[in-house]
């Protein structure tokens, strides 16, 4: 496998430039980067969710990746001056599209929103609060509430706990939810695959983005995970977990993650990032103890996603590749992958019932 090419660590003067970013010390400008490609079915709802924010000092940078539908026409129907449309040449890589958007960001704080997802009305206020209150915090992240193509609630793969049932862990001043006791929040847990984190739930300081660099355009997928790994190495302790749902993640038939073509690339890129992280990066020595677990969790997650999307044959191929990976011991393979392999042999309808019933699947 070819070595992972790292992007530049620092932006130059032609990329992120510091400007007048605050209308008050406590309410800095927040720049939101929204990549879009053939998003006409959902993008109006996504844009409206930004317009509906209780935190009004924001800039929305929408980068259209040469859509062939009427995505651009829909965007142009919104006349708010805080919305900026960039029509880019076709790249097909979310990392490239997001990097184009980052170059146009003027905010002291930066976040991301996909064109098929949407914020809750208080998302920007909640995500920015820890950053506004403490200079020690460099990144904040919250959680997704999964919804169907039509916006209806669906079974959640991860659930926060209603606050009256548990003692809050790392949370807001008056949280509605708490983290499960088994949730091990840290950049280290994200970098080694123990927990997941996604771009629409993430908010960063401009200084952090400048220091860590661009998203890696050599990756067709997993650019988010590779970026989190670099964030972890840059600032081990600067991440704050907001125990709340901060956006709606729409599960729909047009999603790239549903396609079989995406699966092989996702697996290759994931292993490439792990090879870099554990062999070539400046990861602290104590993290090497989690090497096998990180590879195991990557294979397991990718195989599980194929089962969720009723692609059992692909799930079995991923499991077979895990069996051939020298990093994963035989004992780990049998204890981790055998139950999932059984799941990948079941009919799609039975698997869907098990998912909805939250049985044998975690």
KEKE-3310 file (N, C-alpha, C; in steps of 0.2 Angstrom, whole numbers, plus 5000, padded with zeros to 4 digits):
npx = (5004:5003:5012:5005:5001:5004:4995:5000:5005:5003:4992:4994:4996:4986:4976:4967:4964:4965:4952:4941:4932:4923:4907:4905:4914:4910:4903:4909:4912:4905:4910:4903:4905:4899:4898:4892:4884:4873:4862:4849:4837:4837:4845:4839:4832:4843:4850:4840:4840:4851:4848:4839:4845:4848:4859:4866:4877:4885:4893:4889:4897:4894:4900:4898:4900:4901:4887:4874:4861:4847:4853:4861:4852:4843:4850:4853:4841:4840:4842:4850:4863:4873:4876:4886:4890:4900:4905:4913:4925:4922:4927:4924:4929:4926:4935:4943:4933:4929:4941:4941:4931:4936:4945:4938:4933:4930:4928:4931:4928:4925:4915:4906:4894:4884:4876:4864:4860:4855:4854:4849:4839:4847:4860:4873:4875:4876:4887:4897:4898:4907:4920:4919:4920:4931:4948:4957:4950:4950:4943:4926:4914:4898:4883:4875:4858:4849:4839:4826:4824:4814:4814:4809:4811:4822:4829:4842:4860:4868:4865:4862:4860:4845:4845:4840:4842:4855:4871:4879:4893:4906:4899:4886:4882:4868:4863:4853:4855:4866:4882:4884:4890:4900:4906:4920:4927:4938:4951:4961:4953:4945:4955:4960:4950:4940:4929:4917:4917:4910:4910:4899:4896:4906:4916:4928:4942:4949:4963:4967:4963:4972:4984:4984:4981:4976:4962:4965:4969:4973:4966:4952:4941:4937:4944:4940:4942:4956:4959:4955:4964:4976:4972:4971:4985:4990:4984:4982:4973:4964:4950:4933:4918:4902:4888:4876:4863:4867:4864:4855:4856:4854:4848:4848:4844:4852:4864:4882:4889:4881:4884:4891:4903:4909:4913:4925:4935:4934:4938:4951:4957:4955:4963:4975:4976:4977:4989:4998:4996:5000:5013:5021:5017:5018:5013:5010:5020:5012:5001:5003:4999:4986:4985:4981:4968:4963:4964:4956:4943:4941:4940:4929:4919:4917:4913:4901:4893:4891:4882:4871:4867:4862:4871:4877:4886:4897:4901:4905:4917:4925:4926:4934:4946:4950:4953:4965:4974:4989:4990:4979:4975:4972:4963:4957:4950:4941:4933:4928:4924:4917:4903:4898:4900:4891:4879:4881:4877:4863:4846:4841:4830:4828:4840:4837:4826:4833:4842:4833:4827:4837:4846:4859:4868:4879)
npy = (4994:5011:5025:5036:5052:5067:5082:5100:5108:5121:5134:5146:5163:5164:5157:5153:5168:5180:5191:5204:5198:5197:5202:5204:5201:5189:5183:5177:5176:5163:5151:5141:5127:5120:5106:5102:5091:5087:5089:5093:5087:5089:5100:5113:5112:5110:5122:5131:5126:5132:5146:5147:5147:5151:5157:5170:5176:5171:5163:5156:5145:5138:5125:5120:5105:5105:5101:5092:5093:5103:5110:5121:5131:5131:5135:5148:5154:5158:5173:5178:5188:5182:5170:5162:5156:5145:5139:5126:5117:5100:5088:5077:5073:5074:5080:5089:5098:5103:5109:5120:5127:5130:5140:5151:5155:5166:5166:5166:5154:5137:5126:5112:5106:5094:5094:5086:5085:5092:5106:5108:5121:5127:5123:5130:5139:5130:5122:5131:5137:5130:5134:5147:5150:5144:5146:5135:5125:5117:5111:5106:5093:5086:5075:5064:5064:5051:5051:5047:5046:5055:5062:5056:5049:5036:5020:5022:5021:5024:5030:5043:5046:5050:5064:5063:5050:5047:5052:5066:5066:5073:5087:5100:5115:5114:5100:5091:5078:5063:5056:5038:5027:5018:5025:5031:5045:5055:5062:5052:5041:5042:5043:5030:5022:5018:5026:5035:5050:5064:5075:5085:5087:5094:5107:5119:5130:5143:5145:5132:5125:5131:5127:5113:5110:5107:5097:5080:5078:5067:5056:5047:5044:5043:5055:5062:5055:5053:5067:5069:5061:5068:5080:5074:5071:5084:5091:5084:5085:5094:5093:5094:5086:5087:5082:5080:5080:5087:5088:5083:5068:5062:5047:5040:5034:5039:5041:5042:5032:5021:5014:5000:5002:5012:5005:4997:5006:5014:5004:5002:5015:5017:5008:5012:5025:5020:5013:5023:5031:5022:5019:5029:5042:5055:5049:5046:5035:5026:5024:5014:5002:5000:4996:4984:4984:4995:4992:4981:4987:4995:4986:4979:4989:4993:4981:4979:4991:4987:4976:4983:4990:4981:4973:4960:4951:4959:4962:4950:4949:4959:4954:4943:4949:4954:4943:4939:4949:4953:4960:4957:4946:4928:4924:4936:4938:4928:4930:4943:4944:4932:4932:4943:4938:4928:4935:4941:4931:4930:4932:4948:4954:4948:4953:4967:4967:4963:4974:4984:4980:4981:4970:4959:4967:4980)
npz = (5000:4996:5003:5015:5010:5017:5020:5019:5034:5038:5034:5021:5017:5007:5010:5024:5031:5044:5049:5053:5065:5075:5083:5095:5110:5116:5106:5093:5075:5067:5055:5043:5034:5019:5009:4993:4982:4969:4977:4978:4983:4997:5001:5003:5015:5024:5023:5028:5041:5046:5044:5054:5066:5083:5087:5079:5072:5060:5045:5030:5020:5005:4995:4979:4970:4956:4953:4944:4944:4950:4961:4963:4958:4968:4980:4976:4978:4991:4999:5009:5015:5022:5017:5006:4990:4981:4966:4961:4951:4945:4957:4965:4977:4994:5003:4995:4992:5004:5008:4999:5003:5016:5013:5011:5023:5036:5049:5067:5073:5067:5058:5051:5039:5031:5015:5016:5028:5044:5056:5073:5081:5091:5089:5085:5095:5106:5102:5101:5114:5124:5118:5118:5132:5137:5134:5134:5127:5111:5102:5099:5101:5096:5095:5083:5078:5071:5056:5045:5027:5025:5036:5048:5064:5067:5072:5083:5082:5092:5108:5119:5136:5145:5156:5169:5172:5174:5180:5174:5163:5154:5151:5146:5155:5160:5156:5144:5142:5146:5145:5141:5153:5148:5138:5132:5132:5123:5113:5110:5111:5100:5090:5090:5086:5096:5099:5089:5078:5069:5055:5054:5068:5073:5080:5078:5083:5074:5075:5077:5066:5057:5062:5061:5047:5030:5025:5020:5004:4996:5000:4996:5003:5021:5025:5035:5047:5046:5048:5061:5068:5066:5073:5086:5088:5088:5099:5113:5124:5121:5117:5119:5124:5120:5128:5120:5107:5091:5078:5064:5056:5040:5034:5019:5002:4992:4998:4999:5006:5005:4994:4985:4978:4986:4997:4996:4993:5005:5015:5011:5012:5026:5032:5027:5033:5047:5046:5044:5056:5066:5063:5056:5062:5075:5086:5104:5114:5122:5116:5106:5112:5109:5096:5089:5093:5087:5073:5072:5076:5066:5054:5059:5061:5047:5041:5048:5044:5031:5033:5039:5028:5020:5013:5013:5006:5004:5017:5022:5014:5019:5032:5029:5025:5036:5043:5037:5040:5048:5059:5067:5080:5080:5091:5094:5082:5081:5093:5090:5076:5073:5077:5070:5057:5056:5057:5044:5036:5037:5031:5023:5029:5041:5047:5047:5056:5068:5070:5072:5083:5091:5095:5097:5091:5092)
capx = (5000:5007:5012:5000:5004:5001:4995:5004:5003:5001:4989:4998:4992:4981:4970:4964:4966:4962:4949:4937:4928:4918:4903:4906:4919:4907:4899:4913:4909:4906:4910:4900:4907:4894:4900:4886:4884:4867:4859:4842:4832:4838:4849:4835:4831:4849:4851:4835:4842:4856:4845:4834:4849:4847:4866:4865:4883:4888:4894:4888:4900:4892:4904:4895:4905:4898:4881:4871:4854:4846:4856:4863:4846:4840:4854:4852:4834:4841:4846:4853:4870:4878:4877:4891:4890:4906:4904:4919:4926:4921:4933:4922:4932:4924:4941:4944:4927:4929:4947:4940:4927:4940:4949:4934:4931:4932:4926:4935:4926:4924:4911:4904:4887:4883:4870:4858:4859:4852:4856:4844:4840:4852:4867:4879:4875:4878:4894:4902:4899:4914:4925:4919:4921:4938:4954:4960:4947:4952:4938:4920:4910:4892:4881:4870:4851:4848:4832:4825:4824:4808:4815:4806:4815:4824:4833:4849:4866:4871:4860:4864:4855:4841:4849:4838:4843:4862:4875:4882:4900:4908:4893:4885:4880:4862:4862:4847:4858:4872:4886:4884:4896:4905:4908:4927:4928:4945:4954:4964:4948:4943:4961:4961:4944:4936:4922:4917:4916:4909:4911:4894:4895:4912:4917:4936:4945:4953:4970:4968:4963:4978:4990:4983:4982:4970:4960:4970:4965:4975:4961:4945:4937:4941:4948:4938:4946:4963:4960:4954:4971:4981:4970:4974:4992:4991:4982:4979:4968:4960:4944:4927:4913:4895:4883:4869:4862:4868:4862:4851:4860:4848:4849:4844:4846:4857:4870:4888:4891:4877:4886:4896:4909:4912:4915:4932:4939:4934:4942:4958:4959:4955:4969:4981:4977:4980:4996:5002:4995:5004:5020:5024:5015:5021:5008:5014:5021:5007:4995:5004:4996:4979:4986:4977:4961:4961:4963:4950:4937:4940:4937:4922:4914:4915:4908:4894:4890:4888:4876:4866:4865:4860:4876:4880:4892:4903:4902:4909:4923:4929:4928:4939:4952:4952:4956:4971:4978:4993:4989:4973:4977:4966:4958:4953:4946:4935:4928:4925:4921:4912:4896:4896:4900:4884:4874:4881:4874:4856:4842:4841:4824:4829:4845:4834:4823:4838:4844:4827:4826:4844:4848:4865:4871:4881)
capy = (5000:5017:5029:5042:5059:5072:5089:5105:5109:5127:5138:5152:5169:5164:5152:5156:5174:5183:5197:5207:5191:5197:5207:5205:5196:5183:5180:5177:5174:5156:5150:5134:5124:5115:5104:5100:5088:5084:5089:5096:5084:5090:5106:5119:5111:5111:5129:5134:5125:5137:5152:5146:5147:5156:5161:5174:5178:5165:5164:5149:5144:5132:5124:5115:5101:5104:5097:5091:5094:5110:5112:5128:5136:5131:5139:5155:5156:5161:5179:5181:5190:5178:5164:5162:5151:5144:5134:5123:5112:5094:5084:5071:5071:5079:5083:5094:5103:5106:5113:5126:5131:5133:5146:5157:5156:5172:5166:5163:5147:5134:5120:5109:5104:5091:5096:5082:5085:5099:5108:5110:5128:5130:5120:5134:5141:5125:5120:5137:5139:5128:5137:5154:5150:5142:5146:5128:5120:5119:5107:5103:5089:5083:5069:5065:5060:5048:5052:5043:5051:5060:5066:5053:5046:5029:5017:5025:5016:5027:5034:5047:5044:5056:5067:5061:5043:5046:5058:5069:5066:5079:5090:5107:5117:5111:5096:5086:5071:5062:5050:5032:5025:5015:5030:5034:5052:5058:5062:5046:5036:5043:5041:5023:5019:5016:5029:5039:5057:5065:5082:5090:5088:5096:5114:5120:5136:5145:5143:5124:5123:5134:5123:5106:5110:5106:5090:5076:5076:5061:5051:5047:5043:5043:5061:5065:5051:5055:5073:5068:5058:5074:5084:5071:5072:5091:5093:5078:5086:5100:5092:5094:5082:5090:5077:5082:5079:5094:5089:5077:5064:5059:5041:5040:5030:5043:5042:5038:5027:5015:5011:4995:5005:5016:5001:4995:5012:5015:5000:5003:5021:5016:5004:5017:5029:5017:5011:5030:5033:5018:5018:5035:5048:5056:5046:5044:5028:5022:5022:5008:4996:5000:4995:4979:4986:5000:4989:4977:4991:4998:4981:4978:4995:4993:4976:4981:4995:4983:4973:4988:4992:4974:4971:4954:4948:4964:4962:4944:4950:4963:4950:4938:4953:4955:4937:4939:4955:4950:4964:4954:4939:4923:4924:4942:4937:4923:4933:4949:4944:4927:4934:4947:4934:4924:4940:4942:4925:4930:4936:4955:4956:4946:4957:4973:4966:4963:4981:4989:4977:4982:4964:4956:4972:4985)
capz = (5000:4995:5009:5015:5009:5022:5018:5022:5041:5040:5029:5019:5017:5002:5012:5029:5033:5049:5048:5059:5066:5081:5084:5103:5113:5118:5100:5087:5069:5065:5048:5042:5027:5017:5002:4990:4975:4967:4984:4977:4987:5004:5003:5006:5023:5027:5023:5032:5048:5048:5045:5060:5072:5088:5086:5072:5069:5056:5038:5027:5014:5001:4989:4975:4967:4949:4952:4937:4945:4951:4967:4963:4958:4975:4984:4974:4980:4997:4998:5015:5013:5026:5013:5000:4985:4977:4961:4960:4946:4948:4960:4968:4984:4999:5006:4991:4992:5010:5008:4995:5008:5022:5011:5011:5030:5040:5056:5073:5074:5060:5058:5044:5039:5025:5012:5017:5036:5046:5063:5077:5081:5095:5088:5085:5102:5110:5101:5102:5121:5128:5115:5121:5139:5139:5129:5133:5123:5104:5098:5103:5096:5099:5092:5078:5079:5064:5054:5039:5021:5025:5042:5053:5068:5066:5078:5084:5083:5098:5112:5125:5142:5148:5161:5175:5173:5175:5182:5167:5162:5152:5148:5147:5162:5161:5150:5144:5141:5149:5141:5144:5158:5145:5133:5134:5128:5122:5106:5110:5109:5093:5085:5090:5084:5101:5098:5082:5078:5062:5054:5056:5075:5076:5079:5079:5083:5068:5076:5077:5059:5054:5064:5059:5040:5026:5024:5016:4997:4993:5002:4993:5009:5028:5026:5042:5052:5046:5051:5068:5070:5067:5079:5092:5089:5089:5105:5116:5129:5120:5115:5123:5122:5122:5128:5117:5100:5088:5071:5061:5051:5036:5031:5013:4997:4988:5002:4996:5010:5004:4988:4986:4976:4991:5002:4995:4994:5012:5018:5009:5015:5033:5034:5025:5039:5053:5045:5045:5062:5071:5060:5054:5065:5081:5091:5110:5114:5126:5111:5103:5115:5106:5088:5087:5094:5081:5066:5073:5076:5059:5050:5062:5059:5040:5040:5051:5040:5025:5035:5040:5021:5017:5008:5017:5003:5005:5024:5022:5011:5024:5037:5027:5024:5043:5045:5034:5042:5053:5065:5071:5082:5079:5096:5093:5076:5083:5097:5087:5070:5071:5078:5064:5051:5057:5055:5037:5033:5038:5026:5025:5033:5048:5050:5049:5062:5073:5070:5075:5090:5095:5098:5095:5087:5095)
cpx = (5004:5007:5007:5003:5001:5001:4999:5001:5000:4998:4994:4993:4986:4975:4966:4967:4962:4959:4945:4932:4923:4914:4902:4911:4916:4904:4903:4909:4910:4905:4908:4902:4902:4896:4893:4887:4877:4862:4852:4837:4832:4841:4845:4833:4837:4851:4846:4837:4847:4853:4841:4839:4848:4854:4866:4871:4887:4889:4893:4892:4898:4897:4900:4900:4902:4892:4878:4863:4853:4848:4858:4857:4843:4843:4853:4845:4835:4845:4849:4861:4875:4879:4881:4891:4897:4904:4911:4919:4925:4927:4930:4925:4929:4929:4943:4939:4928:4935:4945:4935:4931:4943:4945:4931:4934:4931:4932:4934:4924:4920:4909:4897:4886:4876:4864:4857:4857:4854:4849:4845:4845:4859:4873:4880:4878:4886:4899:4903:4905:4920:4925:4920:4928:4943:4957:4957:4948:4947:4932:4917:4904:4890:4876:4863:4849:4840:4832:4825:4819:4809:4812:4812:4816:4828:4840:4854:4869:4866:4863:4858:4852:4844:4847:4839:4851:4865:4879:4890:4903:4902:4892:4883:4873:4860:4856:4849:4864:4876:4885:4891:4902:4908:4915:4929:4935:4947:4957:4959:4946:4949:4962:4955:4939:4929:4923:4915:4915:4909:4906:4893:4901:4913:4925:4937:4949:4960:4972:4968:4970:4984:4990:4984:4976:4968:4964:4967:4968:4971:4955:4940:4941:4945:4946:4942:4953:4964:4959:4961:4976:4979:4972:4981:4994:4990:4978:4973:4963:4953:4938:4921:4906:4890:4876:4869:4863:4866:4858:4855:4854:4851:4845:4847:4851:4864:4876:4890:4887:4880:4891:4903:4913:4916:4923:4937:4939:4938:4950:4961:4959:4961:4975:4982:4980:4987:5001:5002:5000:5011:5024:5023:5019:5016:5012:5014:5016:5001:4996:5001:4989:4980:4981:4969:4959:4960:4957:4943:4936:4937:4929:4917:4912:4911:4901:4890:4887:4882:4870:4863:4863:4865:4880:4887:4898:4905:4907:4916:4928:4931:4934:4946:4954:4956:4963:4976:4982:4993:4984:4975:4971:4961:4954:4948:4940:4930:4925:4921:4916:4905:4893:4896:4893:4879:4875:4879:4866:4853:4842:4835:4825:4835:4842:4830:4827:4840:4839:4826:4832:4846:4854:4869:4873:4888)
cpy = (5006:5021:5034:5048:5064:5079:5094:5106:5116:5130:5144:5157:5169:5160:5155:5163:5177:5190:5199:5201:5192:5203:5209:5200:5189:5179:5181:5174:5167:5154:5142:5132:5119:5113:5101:5097:5085:5084:5092:5094:5087:5097:5112:5118:5112:5118:5133:5132:5130:5144:5152:5146:5152:5160:5164:5176:5173:5167:5157:5149:5138:5131:5118:5112:5099:5099:5097:5092:5102:5113:5119:5133:5136:5135:5146:5158:5160:5167:5182:5182:5186:5171:5165:5156:5151:5138:5132:5118:5105:5090:5078:5069:5077:5083:5090:5100:5107:5111:5120:5130:5134:5139:5152:5159:5162:5172:5164:5156:5144:5128:5118:5106:5101:5094:5092:5081:5092:5100:5108:5117:5131:5126:5124:5137:5136:5123:5125:5138:5137:5132:5144:5155:5148:5142:5139:5124:5122:5116:5105:5099:5087:5077:5070:5061:5058:5049:5048:5049:5056:5063:5063:5050:5038:5026:5020:5020:5018:5031:5037:5045:5051:5058:5064:5054:5042:5053:5060:5068:5073:5082:5097:5109:5114:5106:5092:5079:5070:5056:5044:5030:5022:5019:5033:5040:5054:5058:5055:5040:5036:5041:5034:5019:5016:5019:5033:5046:5059:5073:5087:5091:5091:5104:5115:5128:5137:5143:5136:5122:5125:5129:5116:5105:5108:5098:5086:5074:5070:5055:5052:5047:5044:5049:5064:5061:5053:5062:5073:5065:5064:5079:5081:5072:5079:5093:5087:5079:5092:5099:5092:5091:5085:5084:5079:5080:5086:5094:5082:5074:5060:5053:5040:5036:5033:5043:5038:5032:5020:5011:5006:4997:5009:5011:4999:5000:5014:5011:5001:5010:5021:5013:5008:5022:5026:5015:5018:5031:5029:5017:5024:5042:5049:5054:5044:5037:5023:5020:5016:5002:4995:4998:4990:4981:4991:4997:4984:4981:4994:4992:4979:4983:4994:4987:4977:4985:4992:4979:4977:4990:4986:4972:4965:4951:4953:4963:4956:4945:4954:4959:4945:4942:4954:4949:4936:4944:4952:4954:4960:4947:4934:4923:4931:4941:4933:4927:4939:4948:4938:4928:4938:4943:4930:4929:4941:4936:4925:4934:4943:4957:4954:4951:4964:4973:4966:4970:4985:4986:4979:4976:4962:4961:4978:4988)
cpz = (5000:5002:5009:5015:5013:5019:5021:5029:5042:5033:5027:5019:5012:5004:5018:5032:5039:5047:5054:5060:5071:5081:5091:5105:5114:5112:5094:5081:5068:5058:5047:5034:5025:5010:5000:4983:4974:4974:4984:4982:4995:5006:5006:5013:5027:5028:5028:5039:5050:5049:5051:5066:5077:5089:5079:5069:5066:5049:5035:5021:5010:4995:4985:4970:4960:4949:4945:4938:4947:4958:4968:4962:4965:4980:4982:4976:4987:4996:5004:5013:5017:5022:5007:4996:4981:4972:4959:4954:4949:4951:4963:4974:4989:5003:5002:4991:4998:5011:5004:4999:5013:5020:5011:5018:5033:5047:5061:5074:5068:5061:5051:5045:5032:5022:5013:5024:5038:5054:5067:5079:5086:5095:5088:5092:5107:5109:5102:5110:5125:5125:5117:5128:5141:5133:5128:5129:5115:5100:5102:5098:5100:5095:5087:5080:5072:5063:5047:5033:5021:5032:5048:5057:5067:5072:5078:5085:5090:5102:5118:5130:5144:5154:5168:5177:5175:5177:5175:5168:5160:5148:5149:5154:5164:5156:5150:5144:5145:5144:5145:5148:5154:5139:5135:5130:5129:5115:5105:5108:5102:5088:5085:5089:5089:5101:5091:5083:5071:5062:5056:5063:5078:5075:5082:5079:5076:5069:5075:5070:5055:5055:5061:5051:5037:5027:5019:5009:4994:4995:4999:4998:5015:5029:5033:5048:5052:5049:5059:5071:5071:5072:5085:5093:5091:5096:5109:5120:5127:5117:5120:5120:5125:5122:5126:5110:5096:5081:5069:5056:5047:5033:5025:5007:4993:4992:4999:5000:5009:4998:4989:4983:4981:4996:5002:4996:5002:5016:5017:5012:5023:5035:5032:5031:5045:5052:5046:5052:5067:5069:5059:5058:5072:5087:5098:5110:5117:5121:5107:5105:5112:5098:5086:5087:5088:5075:5067:5073:5069:5054:5053:5060:5052:5038:5042:5047:5034:5027:5036:5033:5017:5011:5011:5013:5004:5012:5025:5019:5016:5030:5035:5026:5032:5046:5042:5036:5048:5059:5070:5073:5080:5085:5095:5087:5078:5088:5095:5081:5069:5072:5072:5058:5051:5054:5047:5033:5033:5033:5028:5029:5040:5051:5052:5055:5068:5075:5074:5082:5094:5099:5094:5090:5091:5093)
residu = (UNK:UNK:UNK:UNK:UNK:UNK:UNK:UNK:UNK:UNK:UNK:UNK:UNK:UNK:UNK:UNK:UNK:UNK:UNK:UNK:UNK:UNK:UNK:UNK:UNK:UNK:UNK:UNK:UNK:UNK:UNK:UNK:UNK:UNK:UNK:UNK:UNK:UNK:UNK:UNK:UNK:UNK:UNK:UNK:UNK:UNK:UNK:UNK:UNK:UNK:UNK:UNK:UNK:UNK:UNK:UNK:UNK:UNK:UNK:UNK:UNK:UNK:UNK:UNK:UNK:UNK:UNK:UNK:UNK:UNK:UNK:UNK:UNK:UNK:UNK:UNK:UNK:UNK:UNK:UNK:UNK:UNK:UNK:UNK:UNK:UNK:UNK:UNK:UNK:UNK:UNK:UNK:UNK:UNK:UNK:UNK:UNK:UNK:UNK:UNK:UNK:UNK:UNK:UNK:UNK:UNK:UNK:UNK:UNK:UNK:UNK:UNK:UNK:UNK:UNK:UNK:UNK:UNK:UNK:UNK:UNK:UNK:UNK:UNK:UNK:UNK:UNK:UNK:UNK:UNK:UNK:UNK:UNK:UNK:UNK:UNK:UNK:UNK:UNK:UNK:UNK:UNK:UNK:UNK:UNK:UNK:UNK:UNK:UNK:UNK:UNK:UNK:UNK:UNK:UNK:UNK:UNK:UNK:UNK:UNK:UNK:UNK:UNK:UNK:UNK:UNK:UNK:UNK:UNK:UNK:UNK:UNK:UNK:UNK:UNK:UNK:UNK:UNK:UNK:UNK:UNK:UNK:UNK:UNK:UNK:UNK:UNK:UNK:UNK:UNK:UNK:UNK:UNK:UNK:UNK:UNK:UNK:UNK:UNK:UNK:UNK:UNK:UNK:UNK:UNK:UNK:UNK:UNK:UNK:UNK:UNK:UNK:UNK:UNK:UNK:UNK:UNK:UNK:UNK:UNK:UNK:UNK:UNK:UNK:UNK:UNK:UNK:UNK:UNK:UNK:UNK:UNK:UNK:UNK:UNK:UNK:UNK:UNK:UNK:UNK:UNK:UNK:UNK:UNK:UNK:UNK:UNK:UNK:UNK:UNK:UNK:UNK:UNK:UNK:UNK:UNK:UNK:UNK:UNK:UNK:UNK:UNK:UNK:UNK:UNK:UNK:UNK:UNK:UNK:UNK:UNK:UNK:UNK:UNK:UNK:UNK:UNK:UNK:UNK:UNK:UNK:UNK:UNK:UNK:UNK:UNK:UNK:UNK:UNK:UNK:UNK:UNK:UNK:UNK:UNK:UNK:UNK:UNK:UNK:UNK:UNK:UNK:UNK:UNK:UNK:UNK:UNK:UNK:UNK:UNK:UNK:UNK:UNK:UNK:UNK:UNK:UNK:UNK:UNK:UNK:UNK:UNK:UNK:UNK:UNK:UNK:UNK:UNK:UNK:UNK:UNK:UNK:UNK:UNK:UNK:UNK:UNK:UNK:UNK:UNK:UNK:UNK:UNK:UNK:UNK:UNK:UNK:UNK:UNK:UNK:UNK:UNK:UNK:UNK:UNK:UNK:UNK:UNK:UNK:UNK:UNK:UNK)
# end
